Amino acid sequence: MRKMRWLHPVRVAVAVALVLALAGGPALAAPGLGVLKKLGLGFGPAKGGPPWLSSWFSDVSADHWALGDISTVAAKGVMKGYGKGLFGPRNHVTRLEIVVLATRLMGFEDEALALDPLEVAALPGSTFTDYPAIPAWPGAHECLAYALQHGYLWPLMQGGDGPVFRANAPAKRVEVIVILLEAAGLGPEAAERLGAPILFKDADSVPPWAWGYVALAIELGILRGYDGKLHLNKPVTRAETAALLNRLDDLIQTPADRRIVEGTVAGVDIPADPAVASTITIIPDTSGGLPGSGGEETYELAPAVAVILDGEPADLTEVTPGLHVALYLDRDGKVLLIHGETESEPSATEVVGMVLVTAHDETGSLTGLTLWVDEKVRVYLVSPEVVITVDGEEAPASAVVPGLTVRVTLEDGVVVAIAIGEEPSEEPPEEEKVTGMVLETDLTPDGELAGITLWHDGEAETFTAADEVEITRDGEEVPAAELEPGLTVTLTVVGGEVVKVVIGEEPPEVTEVEGLIVEVFLTSDGRLASIILWHDGVAETFEAAAEVDITLDGEPVGAGDISRGRTARLTLTDGMITAVVLDPTSDEVVTVEGTVTRVTLGTGTVPELGATISIIPEGGEVADEETYDVAPDVTVTVNGEPAALGEVRPGDHVVLELNVQDQVTVITATYTVSEVSGTVVGVVVDAGGKLMTLTIDTGEEHVTFAVDPSAKVYHDGVEVEHGEVAAGDTVTVLVARGMVTTVTITAKAGE
């Protein structure tokens, strides 16, 4: 039975934080020795020797983007190159190579090499008609047989090639991702993500059988794409494969991890005689799983050991006592790579912003937070140990709600504390407007304003002037000498100092803003408190004045008539809402019907916000494609069942209901279920005995289908286990969205 490789929880948390950015290109993960993330490793010589990687692979340049990944998989013995100093970073990884690499990374190679030679020849030989053409370099046939035997070769059998393997053909990006995750035993996790949204421009290119795996790979940061696309059908270079292998290895425990030891440097011995090996002595971490009881351990350094400190190439002499390091060992226990960080303390920062969206897990714990900070939407992960306080008192996660202004403390980009009702640690100066009658002014010898005394709100108050004060009358700047007693003026006071004086009462600043209502907040007595409005590509909160005029179709209405998803025009007086004009909602529902070509979800934690749906109208062609904005409160059903927007897939037939702003308010999606009958000629199951693929001879062709993990299997009207399906059985299958959902065995083989 295939062994399950388990995820490191800390590594998963870091990987999920990375995916929020949805960055493209060959970007590398964030640093952190605790999770052994690969940095953009460059290599410096030890004892004056040449860079060790260049001595191995002459075709990998010192500035190659994947240098760190290539070096790490080489140090771990996962990718070994072609020999003669060649790695082939630009060569496409072949279908056979990725099978061997997946087997090797997961630590199955020794088991594969121990297979009976007759079994090695029989299994692939009976499966693939081109078996004689499959290269027979050491371990290749053994790994292929092992992958077939343990159920993780099926991703390479989805291309409609039938019983042909095409060992030397380039492996596609989607095939590489799925086979790596399958070999890692992450099929169940992928199955849980069959309906998860994929926020890339080419999401419609994801095959149904790979959807959950691709979603999982994105979530874990293994698959990142570039140019906003995944490019799943493109071949993968060996350099890209090295990066993928490293990202996966950072998330799971493999035998290669047992050759990485971590600890604190006690000393480095560099003999004067270059013929004598250098050594490094460390005090191992108590959790490192090393032999001994925590005492010092000494390791011999390989002749061309590489040293990386804080992601930069360094000399061996820079490895000093007290430095925390990770040592990469070869099979003989010699150190190939020293990877250290001189600063391991997490960086802590504070951010003040308004809560837009909160995300919770099934227990109600806060897991994500979307804030409006510095006029931008920011999304943060929340630590499971987050401390939430209200006015200094500890509070539950439910206290964090949209519309609140909060101060959050971040460590390495993750929220560890949320303070509600407390002033930020660096309080910005308050701005105040004061209108009153001038009683007295104090001028400097140069005629500049030094202070002013006003009568306002029934009392006299003296204000100190700032170094520079703007004084205007009728919009024109005037000298301070014109501030005569008896004049009515409006002062702008910042931080207790007058920065502006307007002679005469300053008219209120009136502006208008129009957009889509994201959320509405009312007071306990039903008055309007604030509105979050989506406009000009951002979400912004506006507070309401004490009195607000609200109209619909020219008629006054109450605050309770303001609802999410409606377009509104706000009148702001000195930044406060004083009027709301709601766009009329027509009683007539406009509907359009067609076939979905793509669904693009919003980039925040609320996928409906800023989402669009594109369809080819009924009876239309590809050139007739139309795209509609989706209302934030859209109602979605798929085949009659309530669903999330991300569950609507390309190819589904939809009926869209539009409001007067042409926003989609209702999506009714359906997909067809087809019936296929024939004889089973191929079955692939996972380690738990669940069907993964079925190949059926329909009498006209051989067709291979991916099988939904929750598919039902029936024989003689009774539900049976997946393992009951065997080659030679006559079956009828129901296929929905390219996956088998039901298998009915109408006759067993030989009946």
Buried (B, 14 or more C-beta within 10 A) or exposed (E): EBEBBEBBEEBBBBBBBBBBEEEBEBBBBBBBBBBBBBBBBBBBBBBEBEBBBBBBBEBBEEEBBBBBBBBBBBBBBBBEBEEEEBBBBEBBBBBBBBBBBBBBBBBBBEBBBEBEEEEBBEBBBEBBEEBEEBEEEEBBBBBBBBBBBBBBBBBBBBBEBBBBBBBEBBBBBBBBBBBBBBBBBBBBBBBEBBBBBBBBEBBBBBBBBBBBBBBBBBBBBBBBBEEEBBBBEBBBBBBBBBBBBBBBBBBBBBBBBEBBBBBBBBEBEBEEEEEEBBBBBBBBBEEBEBEEEEEEBEBBBBBBBBBBBEBEBBEBEBBEEEBBBBBBBBEEEBBBBBBBBEEEEEEEEEBBBBBBBBBBEEEEEBBBBBBBBEEEBBBBBBBEEBEBBBEEEEBEBEBBEBBBBBBBBBBBBBBBBBBBBBEEEEEEEEEEEBBBBBBEBEBEEEEBBBBBBBBBEEEEBEBEBBEEBEBBBEEEEBEBEEBEEEBBBBBBBBEEBBBBBBBEEBEEEEEEBEBBBBBBBBEEEEEBBBBBBBBEEEBBBBBBBEEBEBBBEEEEBEBEBBEEBBBBBBBBEEEBBBBBBBBEBEEEEEEBEBBBBBBBBBBBBBBBBBBBBBBBEEEEEEEEBBEBBBBBBBBBBBEEEEBBBBBBBBEBBBBBBBBEBEBBBBBBBEBEEEEBEBBBBBBBBBBBEBBBBBBBBEEEEBBBBBBBBEBBBBBEEEEBEBEBBEEEBBBBBBBBBBBBBBBBBEEBEEE
